[in-house]
Amino acid sequence: MPELNLTREEIRELVGVISSEVARQMGGRQDIPPVERPPAAHFHREGEACECELCPHHAPPELADACSVHPTPDVCRLARLIDHTVLRPDATSAQIEKLCEEAKLLGFGAVCINPAWVPLAAERLRETGVKVATVVGFPFGATLTSAKRAEAEAAIVAGAEELDMVMNVGAMRSGDCERVAGDIRGVVEAARASGALVKVILENAFLSDEQKAEACRIAQREGADYVKTSTGFGPSGSTEADVRLMRKTVGPAMGVKAAGGIRTLADMLRMLTAGATRIGASASVAILAEASRRVS
């Protein structure tokens, strides 16, 4: 991909515009303050001694990278646009706990995890402002609608506040739009009772542009809150062209989440510029560290 050369001021303006748009869509506040955390002196990198006698709960070495991020207002706004993600099937409880601690420390908008980890994440993130997002029908989207609905309901009971559901990709490729619509409708109906958000994952790598656009229209008609580019487990991830197409199709009133292969600040800014209002990434801490160097 070509390098995206933005000045510090241009980055701040872009992040501010997108943050305001997300707040408008979700009915939340736009003036996002810096994350409150102990002074930087209370954190130390692995191998460094900490001589601060006032802090008995020093950050553990595994959080050293997160603790190095300087949480300015601009960095905090950027963080609120990110779903801090671990969806690997081999993820351990320790990794999920670390994900949650990083999310609390840096103020990510949400953590996105597999359903089995929702109770743990909900407990760790209670009253922090960080949402718990999970996946439904992941990663193939090829299960029964009744199963997706049941999975959504169970995840909500366990503490999930956002649901990233995988569309029935095979049905979309077959031209069975009613089946695609019914699938999305079932999850949206399950989510509405609790106020949970629904993001519909299209898995664009398997679809033509016409199918992508039609899938966006279906998701919008059925009341989903976001359309999302990909699972991160398909043949390819998010592209600027796909994000532009999705944004053009759904217009300004619906969220677009870009996910899959977003590993740098430049990657994230490209997706935001193309029209994304939410980013899914597992390299979130590295992205914020880069941002903190660029905009601080």
N, C-alpha and C positions, 0 to 999 in steps of 0.2 A: 504494500500500500504506500502511496505517496505520503511524505511527512506533512503533518498539519502544523504550520507555523503560525501560532497565535501569540500576540503580546500578552503580558500579564493583565492589562486592562481588558483586552478582548476576552480572555478566559473568564475574568470576573463578570463581565457583562453577560456572556453566554450562560454561565452557571446561574446567575441571578434571574435571568429570563426564564430558564427552564424550571428553576425552583419555584418561582411564582406561579407558573402554569400548573405544576404538580399540586401546589397548595390550593389553587383555585378548583382543580378537578376533584380533589379529595376533601375540600371544605376545611382545610387546616390553616394554620398560621403561616405567614410568609416571612416574618422576621425571625429567622432561625439563629439563635445565639451560639457562641462557641460552647463546646462541650465542657461541662464542669468536671474537673478531676483534680487530684492532688497536684501540688507544684511539681514541675519537671524534675526537681532535685530528688523527689521521692522515688523516681524510677531509675533503673540502672540497667545497662546492657550486661549480657552474660560475660562473666569473668571480671567485671568491675566491682570493686568494693563499694558499699554504701555506708557512709558514716553518719547518716542522719538519725539521731536518737529519738526524734519526734515521730517517726513513722515505723510502727511495728509490723505493717503489712505491705512490705515492698512488692512491687510487681515482679512476678516470677520471670525467669529468663525467657520462657517461651513467648512472652508478650513484649519483648524488647523492641521488636520492629514497630509494633503498634504504638508503644510509648514514645518512640522517636518522632512521631508525626506531631507537628505543631498545629493545634486545632483552632486556627483563625476562623472568623465568620465565613470566609469564602470556602475554606476547606470543609467546614461543617455543612454548608449548603450542598457541596458536592457529595458528601457522605450520605446525606438524606436521600439522594437519588439512587443509591446503590442497594441492591439486595445482596448481602454478603452470603456467599453460597458454598455449601459443601453437599454434593449429591452423589459422591462416590459410594458404591455399594460396600466398600471395605472400611468406611469411616468408623472410627471408634468413639466411645463416649467421651474420652479425653479430647478428641478433636472437636467434637460438638461443643463441649464446655469451653474450649479455647475460642471457637468461633463466636460464642455468645459473649465472652469476656471482651473480645476485640470489638464486637458490635456495641457493647455498652460504653467502652472506653472512647470510641471514635464517633459514636452517634449515627451508625448506619440506619437507613430507613427500615430495613428488615433483615432477618436471617432467613435463608431458604434452605430447607433440609428435607430429608426423606421422612415420611409419616411416622415411622417408629420412634423418631427422636423428638417429636412434637412435645410430649409431656415434659421432657428434660429441658428443652429450650423455653417452654412456657414458664416453667418454674424459675429458671435462671434470669429471664427477662421481664418478670412481673414488675409493673410500675416503673419501667425504664423508658418507655416511649418507643422502644424498638419492637417492631411487629414480628410475629412469627408467621412465616410463609412456608407452605409445604406443597408437594406435588400430588397430582391425581392422575391415575392412568399412565404413570411414568415408567419407562421412557417412550413406549411405543404407541400409546393411545388406542390400542386394538382390543381392549376389553369391552365387556357389556356396559351399556349405559347404566343399568341397575347397579353394577359393581362400582362404577365411578361415583354414582350418587351416594352409595353406602360409604365409600371411602371418604368422600367429602364430608359427610355427616359425622363420621367417626373422628376425622381430623379436627373438625370444629369443636366437638365435645372435648377433645384432648387439649385444646388451647390454640388451634390455628386461627389466624385472623385474615390470612390471604391464601388463596388456592390457585396454583399454577397448573391448570389441567391440559393434558395433551389431547388435541383434537383427534377424531378418528381419521387419520391421514389416508388410509386405504379407501374409506368411503368417499372422501373428497376427490381422490384420484379416479374413482369409479363414476363420479358425477352424481352420487347419491346425496344431494344437498339436504334433503329432509332428514336423513339419518344423522348427518353432521349437526344439523340444527337441534334435533331432539337430544343428542348427546350433550351439547352445550347447555341446553335448556334445563336438563336434569340437574346439572351441577349448580347452575345459577339459582335455581329454585331452592336447592339445599342451602346455599350460601345466604340467601336473602333473609332468612329467619333470624340469623345472628348478625347480619350486617357485614359479613366477610366479603372481601373483594375477590373477583374471579379474573384471572389472566388466562387467555386461551393461547396455547402454544401451537403454532401452525406447522412447525418443522419444515421450513421453507425449502430446504435442499431437495425435497421430494416433489415439489409442486412447480407448475408453470406459473408465469406471472398472472395469467387469467385466473388460475385456481387460487393463488394467494389473495388476489383482490376479492374474489367471491367468498373465500373463507372469512376475510375481514368483515365483509358486509353481513354475513350470517352471524358472526360473533356479536356484532354491534346490534343487530335486530333482536337477538336473544337476551340482551341485557348484560353482557360481559363488560367489565370495567377496562380491560386492557386486551390488546392482541400482542403476542410475543413471538419473536422470530424463530427460536429453536430451543431444543433441550440441552444442547451442548454435547449430546451423545450421537448425533446424526453425522452424515458425511461431511457437513460443513456447518459453520456457525453463522453469526450475524454479519450482514453486509450492508453497506450504506445504501445500495440500490434497493434492497428489500425494505429497509426502514423508510426510505422516501416513498416507495410504493404504498406501504401500509399507512403512513401518515396521510398521503394524498387520498386514500380510499376512505378512511374513517373520519377525516376532517379534524378540527381542533378540539372537539369535545370529548374524545376518547383517548385513553392512555396507550402508548406504544412502548413495549419493553424490548430492548435489545439484549440478547444473551448468546453466549457461545463465542469463544475466541477473543474476548475483550480483556487484554492483559496489561495495557499501558494507558497512561493519561491520554495520549494521542488517539488511541483506539476509542476511548470513551468520548472524547470531544467530537470525533467524527460521527459517532452515533447520535449524540445530542444535536449536532448541527444538521444531521439528516432528518431529525424529527422525533427522536426517542425522548420519552419523559421519565423512563426508569431504565436502569442498567442492572443486569445480573452478572456477577463476576465472582470468581474465587480468588483473583489476584487483587482484591479490593484494598488491602493494606498497602501493597506496593504502589497502587494507583494514587492513593492519598498521600503517601510519602513523596511521590514525585510532584503532586499538586502542591504540597506544602513548601517544596523548594521553589516552585514556579510562581506562586501567588503570595507568599508570605513577605 
